[in-house]
Amino acid sequence: MISVSINGTQQTFEHPLSLNELIARLDLAGKRIAIECNNEIVPRSLFNQRLLADGDKIEVVVAVGGG
């Protein structure tokens, strides 16, 4: 099991997830988002390769349109 902080909330997963898998679990697939992992922005091109590790601090920002 791994425990990670996502936007300040502790969450536990049975096994490491890729950022793409995390996005799907958070129902954010298809949305315009940015992800920071341990204070570093992760390029979208690496979402499938970057696996969550125990103790990671993840910040997910969802872009919203407006006028």
C-alpha positions in Angstrom: 0.0 0.0 0.0 1.0 3.6 -0.6 -0.2 6.8 1.0 0.0 10.0 -0.9 -1.3 13.6 -0.3 -3.6 14.9 -3.1 -4.5 18.5 -2.8 -3.8 18.3 0.9 -5.9 15.1 1.5 -4.3 11.8 2.4 -5.3 8.9 0.2 -4.2 5.3 0.2 -3.9 3.0 -2.8 -3.2 -0.7 -2.9 -0.4 -0.3 -5.5 1.4 2.5 -7.2 -0.7 4.3 -9.9 0.5 6.2 -12.9 -0.7 9.8 -13.0 -3.0 8.8 -15.9 -4.6 6.2 -13.7 -4.9 8.7 -10.9 -6.6 11.2 -13.3 -9.2 8.5 -14.2 -9.9 7.6 -10.5 -10.4 11.3 -9.8 -12.9 11.6 -12.8 -10.7 14.2 -14.4 -10.1 12.4 -17.7 -10.5 14.7 -20.7 -10.2 17.9 -18.5 -7.5 20.5 -18.8 -5.3 19.9 -15.8 -1.8 20.5 -14.5 -0.2 18.2 -12.0 2.6 19.0 -9.6 4.4 16.2 -7.8 6.6 17.0 -4.9 6.8 20.7 -5.9 7.7 19.9 -9.6 5.3 20.2 -12.5 5.0 17.0 -14.4 4.7 17.4 -18.2 1.5 15.8 -19.6 3.7 13.6 -21.9 5.0 11.9 -18.7 1.7 11.2 -17.0 1.7 7.6 -18.2 5.2 7.0 -17.0 5.2 8.7 -13.7 4.2 6.4 -10.9 3.0 7.6 -7.5 5.3 6.6 -4.6 4.6 6.4 -0.9 4.7 9.9 0.6 4.3 11.8 -2.7 2.6 15.2 -2.4 0.4 15.8 -5.5 -1.4 19.0 -6.4 -3.9 18.8 -9.2 -5.2 22.1 -10.8 -8.2 22.1 -13.1 -8.4 24.9 -15.6 -11.9 26.5 -15.8 -13.0 28.8 -18.5 -14.9 32.0 -18.0 -15.4 35.4 -19.4 
